[in-house]
Amino acid sequence: MTAPTLDWQAQGLCAQTDPESFFPEQGGSTFQAKKVCGACDVRAQCLEYALANNERYGIWGGTSERERRRITAARTAPALGGAA
């Protein structure tokens, strides 16, 4: 198995944008960063990287830390319903 590459990072629109907007102060607006992410071709790779590496700060793949926690919880929650 080969290690995942980070080549996608150079293609991210965030590489051409002020990095400060992706790491707002607590209570600061995430609107501009999420707008950039919404138009980015590597948004999915960015989000998967953040989830796999437990990125706790900043906007990654168009999501905040709270949103990534929810995604992680949904992915790891045991299936509800009857046992097999």
VOBA-1610 file (N, C-alpha, C; in pm, whole numbers, padded with zeros to 5 digits, always signed):
BEGIN
Met+00084-00118+00000Met+00000+00000+00000Met+00089+00124+00000Thr+00058+00219-00087Thr+00137+00340-00094Thr+00072+00450-00012Ala+00155+00540+00036Ala+00104+00652+00115Ala+00029+00748+00024Pro-00079+00805+00072Pro-00153+00900-00011Pro-00069+01023-00039Thr-00083+01077-00159Thr-00008+01198-00193Thr-00091+01320-00158Leu-00024+01429-00147Leu-00091+01556-00117Leu-00086+01648-00238Asp-00071+01590-00358Asp-00062+01669-00481Asp-00184+01759-00499Trp-00297+01716-00450Trp-00420+01793-00466Trp-00410+01930-00402Gln-00326+01946-00300Gln-00318+02073-00228Gln-00277+02189-00319Ala-00189+02162-00413Ala-00145+02269-00505Ala-00257+02313-00597Gln-00357+02228-00616Gln-00470+02261-00704Gln-00583+02330-00630Gly-00574+02334-00498Gly-00681+02395-00419Gly-00688+02545-00439Leu-00810+02595-00447Leu-00828+02740-00459Leu-00775+02813-00337Cys-00770+02745-00225Cys-00719+02808-00103Cys-00571+02844-00117Ala-00499+02776-00206Ala-00358+02807-00228Ala-00342+02945-00292Gln-00450+02998-00347Gln-00447+03128-00414Gln-00521+03235-00332Thr-00556+03201-00210Thr-00641+03286-00127Thr-00571+03314+00006Asp-00608+03421+00069Asp-00553+03456+00199Asp-00581+03344+00300Pro-00477+03280+00352Pro-00498+03169+00445Pro-00570+03209+00574Glu-00564+03335+00610Glu-00631+03382+00732Glu-00781+03355+00727Ser-00840+03359+00608Ser-00985+03339+00599Ser-01024+03194+00630Phe-00929+03102+00622Phe-00958+02961+00650Phe-00937+02926+00798Phe-00883+03020+00872Phe-00860+03000+01015Phe-00910+03121+01092Pro-01042+03144+01088Pro-01097+03262+01156Pro-01086+03248+01308Glu-01082+03363+01372Glu-01083+03363+01518Glu-01216+03306+01565Gln-01219+03258+01688Gln-01341+03201+01742Gln-01455+03301+01728Gly-01565+03254+01672Gly-01680+03340+01650Gly-01673+03419+01520Gly-01558+03411+01449Gly-01542+03483+01323Gly-01619+03416+01211Ser-01637+03488+01104Ser-01713+03437+00991Ser-01633+03335+00910Thr-01701+03230+00869Thr-01642+03128+00782Thr-01697+03140+00641Phe-01779+03240+00617Phe-01849+03254+00489Phe-01754+03259+00370Gln-01653+03345+00375Gln-01563+03361+00261Gln-01487+03232+00232Ala-01437+03166+00334Ala-01363+03042+00314Ala-01453+02935+00254Lys-01573+02923+00305Lys-01666+02821+00253Lys-01708+02853+00111Lys-01714+02980+00077Lys-01746+03020-00060Lys-01635+02975-00154Val-01511+02995-00115Val-01396+02950-00195Val-01401+02798-00211Cys-01423+02728-00101Cys-01429+02582-00105Cys-01540+02532-00197Gly-01651+02601-00198Gly-01764+02560-00280Gly-01732+02555-00428Ala-01635+02633-00472Ala-01597+02638-00613Ala-01471+02556-00642Cys-01419+02489-00543Cys-01289+02420-00556Cys-01304+02278-00610Asp-01219+02243-00705Asp-01222+02110-00767Asp-01171+01999-00675Val-01094+02034-00573Val-01036+01930-00486Val-01099+01932-00347Arg-01218+01984-00339Arg-01289+01994-00210Arg-01302+01858-00143Ala-01340+01755-00218Ala-01360+01622-00160Ala-01230+01566-00105Gln-01119+01582-00178Gln-00990+01533-00130Gln-00948+01607-00003Cys-00974+01736+00000Cys-00942+01818+00116Cys-01020+01772+00239Leu-01149+01750+00221Leu-01232+01706+00332Leu-01186+01569+00382Glu-01159+01477+00291Glu-01115+01344+00333Glu-00982+01351+00406Tyr-00892+01438+00360Tyr-00764+01457+00430Tyr-00789+01505+00573Ala-00875+01605+00586Ala-00904+01662+00719Ala-00965+01557+00811Leu-01056+01477+00758Leu-01119+01373+00840Leu-01018+01265+00880Ala-00935+01223+00786Ala-00837+01118+00812Ala-00730+01163+00911Asn-00701+01293+00912Asn-00594+01345+00997Asn-00646+01422+01118Asn-00776+01413+01142Asn-00838+01477+01258Asn-00799+01624+01271Glu-00807+01696+01157Glu-00778+01839+01160Glu-00880+01908+01249Arg-00833+01975+01349Arg-00922+02036+01447Arg-00948+02184+01425Tyr-00867+02246+01344Tyr-00881+02391+01327Tyr-00895+02426+01180Gly-00972+02529+01155Gly-00983+02582+01021Gly-01093+02519+00938Ile-01108+02575+00820Ile-01205+02527+00722Ile-01132+02434+00627Trp-01180+02313+00617Trp-01122+02212+00528Trp-01235+02151+00447Gly-01220+02149+00316Gly-01323+02089+00232Gly-01459+02153+00250Gly-01459+02280+00286Gly-01585+02352+00304Gly-01655+02326+00435Thr-01586+02264+00530Thr-01649+02232+00659Thr-01571+02291+00776Ser-01644+02323+00879Ser-01582+02370+01003Ser-01545+02248+01088Glu-01476+02273+01196Glu-01438+02164+01286Glu-01562+02095+01341Arg-01663+02171+01376Arg-01787+02114+01429Arg-01854+02025+01324Glu-01858+02072+01200Glu-01918+01993+01093Glu-01839+01864+01067Arg-01708+01872+01076Arg-01626+01751+01058Arg-01647+01653+01172Arg-01667+01702+01292Arg-01697+01612+01405Arg-01827+01537+01379Arg-01925+01607+01328Arg-02054+01543+01297Arg-02038+01437+01188Ile-01961+01467+01086Ile-01937+01369+00978Ile-01868+01246+01034Thr-01765+01268+01115Thr-01691+01156+01174Thr-01783+01073+01262Ala-01865+01138+01343Ala-01957+01064+01431Ala-02056+00983+01349Ala-02106+01040+01241Ala-02202+00968+01157Ala-02137+00848+01090Arg-02011+00861+01053Arg-01940+00751+00987Arg-01904+00639+01084Thr-01883+00673+01209Thr-01837+00572+01304Thr-01949+00520+01393Ala-02065+00581+01387Ala-02177+00536+01471Ala-02220+00395+01426Pro-02244+00308+01523Pro-02291+00174+01484Pro-02429+00183+01418Ala-02451+00096+01326Ala-02579+00096+01255Ala-02690+00067+01355Leu-02795+00144+01345Leu-02910+00122+01432Leu-03004+00021+01366Gly-03076-00049+01445Gly-03170-00145+01389Gly-03145-00283+01446Gly-03209-00379+01387Gly-03200-00518+01435Gly-03065-00581+01408Ala-03028-00674+01490Ala-02903-00749+01472Ala-02924-00855+01365Ala-02817-00890+01301Ala-02824-00991+01194Ala-02836-01129+01250
//
